[in-house]
Amino acid sequence: MKILVINAGSSSLKYQLIDMDNESVMAKGLCERIGIDGHLKHTPLVGGKPVYDENLSLPTHSEAISAVIDKLTSAEYGVVSSMQDIDAVGHRVVHGGEKFASSVVITDEVMDAIRECIPFAPLHNPANITGIEACRKVMGDVPMVAVFDTAFHQSMPGKAFMYAVPYEYYKNDGIRRYGFHGTSHRYVSSRAAEILGRPIEELKLISCHMGNGSSICAIENGKSVDTSMGFTPLVGLPMGTRCGDLDAGVIQFIMNKYHISIDEMLNILNKKSGVLGVSGVSSDFRDLEKAAEEGNERCRLALDMFYYWVAKVVGSYAAAMNGTDAIIFTAGIGENSSSTRSAIASYFGYLGVRIDEEANKKRGEDMVISTPDSKVTVLVIPTNEELVIARDTKKLVG
């Protein structure tokens, strides 16, 4: 069974074609600048075919999907003989609200429900819908599945997801913590159980998804019981450009003093804050580490704030679950920055964590970086959201 995994943004479309017989990626690619001018990079991973990396006209997502199908099936760049070789499509959808606690086969009713969630994710859900509609237009009756970032966190109890505001805002308007990166947290927690050789139903895990956007998840018995992002992905840890947790009074103060509209304020909090705002240098942690080594104190402060916040949230989740069996680092920073992992783990002495600094020097692979006598196992697990989407798609339509 061959499944095409689609992650559509407002002007981009990432994809992978996965052979589910052995879960290998046959090809992957990225369409960029859709609706502007257009560019496609297509990388075949079987058959020794060349990479296609060219500008081409992509006025809409439909043309982008057509271009993807064309490259996947072409004699020069293709990995399948025709579109009929693609058995199903799995779509990443950011927000499913309280409507979806698991992945679903896409129907007209499901599309209506995804549209109803647009107010919760106005930048993401419309793009996801566009990608689904484009695939339907080009691929006809090929079965399609929606996999939601928020679904994994629907197992959180009320004490974790409720805000202490008048209850009618939850009842009437759905104001609550939803959490994000659920597909990533689900994958790495399942993989951690495999590495530890224990049933996930017996484990207490803390997953640290650390990239330009970062979130932490407490996972007990295979279910999310708390997570650091909230109603939107803006809160929790200080991130690349997002502020993380912030006193709402600060927002009112800045808006009143500088006569800023709410839209301008949210743009500042989403795109100009986080480690970029503190450092004044970059949202890329590699740039911050280099500048900090060269003596830039604001870059050092930005990094220290991030390390501190991760450690603080991990500590709160260890308390919430009355202990933890393992701490997982994943995503771009978690998988690749040994200095970040070491700095964060230095806070965990109270948990009995001991890091094997030699093992920690590696990057980008499944590994245990704690010593054998560490009371809590520390793992690095590269996330694989596309594989989760493909597995769910196969399960639902297979």
Disulfide bonds with the S-S distance in Angstrom:
none
